[in-house]
């Protein structure tokens, strides 16, 4: 049985297109429900987090150093650190822990 990659690409394109176009064509009025508005507001952030978190845990030589850097990054961001500070501190934590673990 031969699989045609062009059919897969076509189906993926159609599904992606429909996901973007259907809300614009079906919902013409402003959404007034607070629950739905807040749900739609947080969808991009949750999607990004769900895609990023597994990559964070697999990006280093050990899961322990990745988790420690993730926790350090969350704490620095929580206390108002800039994106640059968060990235540098997470990298330093991974570097130091990888030196002692390996």
N, C-alpha and C positions, 0 to 999 in steps of 0.2 A: 504494500500500500504506500503510494507516494504522497507526501504532503506538499501542498503548494504554498510557499511562503507568501505569495502575493495575495492569496485569499485571506490569510491571517492579518496581513497589513491592512487590507481593505476593511475587514470587520473591525479591527482596532480603530481605524480612522472614522468609521461610521459611528461606533459607540462613543468615541471621544467627541465627535461633532454633536451628537444627540444630547449628550450630557450638558454641553454648553448652550445649545440652542433651545431645547425644550423649556427650560425655566423662563427664557425671554419671551417665548411665544405663548406659553400657557398662563403665565402670571403677569397680567397687565396692570393690575391695581397695586397700590402700595400695601405691603404686608404690615398689618397692625397688631397682630398677635405678638405679645412680648416674648413668649417662649420660643416661637419659631424664629423671631428676629435674633434673639440671643444665640440660638442654636446655629443659625447661618453665620453669625458673626465669628464664632469660634471654630467653625469647620476647617478653614485653612491652617490655623495654628495646630489643631489636633492632627491633621493629616501630615503636616511637616514633622511633628514630634514622633508620630508612629513610624514614619519612614526613616528618621534620623537615629532614633535610639538604638535599634539593632546594629546599625553601622558603627556607632560609638563603641559598643561592646566588642566588636570584631576588629577594630582598627589597630589595636596594639598587640603586643606579644602575649599578654595575659589579660584575662577578664578583670582581675583584681586591680591592676593599674588603671584600666579604662574606667572602672566603676569609681575608683578614688578620684580620678580627674573629673569625672562627670559630677560627682558630689561637690568637689572644690569649685567647679565652674558655676554650679547652681548657687552655692553660697556667695561667691563673689558677685554674681549678677543680682542676687537678692539684696545685697547690701549696696547696690548702686554702682558697681564697677562697669566700665565701658566694655564694649565688645572686644576691643583690643586687649584690655586687661584680662578679661575672661579667657580669651584664647591663649594668651601667653602663660597664664598661671596653669591652665589645664595641660599645656605642653610641658611645662616645667615639672609638674607633678608626675606625668607619665615618664618623662626622662629620668627623674630621680628614682622612682620606684622600679623602673626597668633595669637600672644599674644595680640595684640591690637584689632584685628577684633573680636575674639571670646569672 
